[in-house]
Amino acid sequence: MAKNYLDRLQLDIVSVPKNRFELNVDGQVAFIDFIRAKENKIFLTHTEVPKSLEGKGVGSTIVSKVLDYIRENNLKLAPYAPLWRPTLKDIPRR
């Protein structure tokens, strides 16, 4: 999948009935579940990318968009999902 196509996709935040960030790609949804806590903390608890979208940059795109959202909203990140641990080490801090 072309990176510029993925960059143009809109990140949706679904609060009810579940707290999650969703990225709709060609009718399929990649998502990251989260918990908002006190003191502007956000816990990222689960990440999922449909099998048919694996290896196409969708996972890194949703991670990038969620990190942008967290920065723009002055939240403190508390990662729980295993995908985040190695990913956060490789992302330059802004």
C-alpha positions in Angstrom: 0.0 0.0 0.0 1.3 3.4 -0.9 2.5 5.4 2.2 0.9 8.6 1.1 -2.4 6.9 0.8 -2.2 5.6 4.3 -1.1 9.0 5.6 -4.3 10.6 4.2 -6.6 8.2 6.1 -8.5 9.7 9.0 -8.0 8.4 12.5 -11.3 8.0 14.3 -11.7 8.0 18.1 -14.6 5.9 19.3 -15.6 6.5 22.9 -18.9 4.6 23.3 -19.3 1.7 23.9 -15.5 1.1 23.6 -12.5 3.4 23.8 -10.5 2.9 20.7 -8.7 4.6 17.9 -9.8 3.2 14.5 -8.2 3.4 11.1 -10.5 2.3 8.3 -8.5 1.0 5.3 -10.5 -0.1 2.3 -13.5 -1.2 4.5 -11.3 -3.0 7.1 -10.6 -1.6 10.5 -7.2 -1.5 12.4 -7.6 -0.4 15.9 -5.9 0.5 19.2 -7.9 0.2 22.4 -7.2 2.7 25.2 -8.1 3.7 28.7 -8.1 7.3 29.8 -6.9 7.8 33.4 -6.4 10.7 35.7 -3.6 13.2 35.2 -4.0 13.2 31.4 -2.7 9.6 31.1 -3.7 7.3 28.3 -3.0 3.6 28.5 -2.9 1.8 25.1 -4.1 -1.7 25.9 -4.5 -3.6 22.6 -3.6 -3.2 19.0 -5.1 -5.1 16.1 -4.5 -5.1 12.3 -6.6 -7.4 10.1 -4.5 -10.2 8.6 -5.2 -9.0 5.1 -3.6 -5.7 5.9 -0.5 -7.0 7.7 2.8 -6.0 6.1 1.4 -3.1 4.3 2.3 -0.3 6.7 -1.1 -0.1 8.4 0.2 -0.9 11.9 3.0 1.8 11.7 0.5 4.3 10.3 -2.0 3.9 13.1 0.8 4.0 15.6 2.1 7.3 14.1 -1.4 8.8 14.0 -2.1 7.8 17.6 1.2 9.3 18.8 0.5 12.5 17.0 -2.9 12.6 18.7 -1.3 12.0 22.1 1.3 14.8 21.5 -1.3 17.3 20.2 -3.5 16.7 23.3 -0.7 16.8 25.8 -1.4 13.3 27.1 1.1 11.1 29.0 1.5 7.7 27.3 1.5 4.5 29.3 1.8 1.7 26.7 0.4 -1.8 27.5 0.1 -3.5 24.1 3.2 -5.5 23.2 3.4 -3.8 19.7 4.3 -0.5 21.4 7.4 -1.6 23.3 9.8 -2.0 20.3 8.0 0.6 18.3 8.5 3.4 20.8 12.2 2.8 21.0 12.5 3.5 17.2 10.4 6.6 17.0 12.3 9.9 17.4 10.9 12.2 20.1 9.6 15.5 18.9 
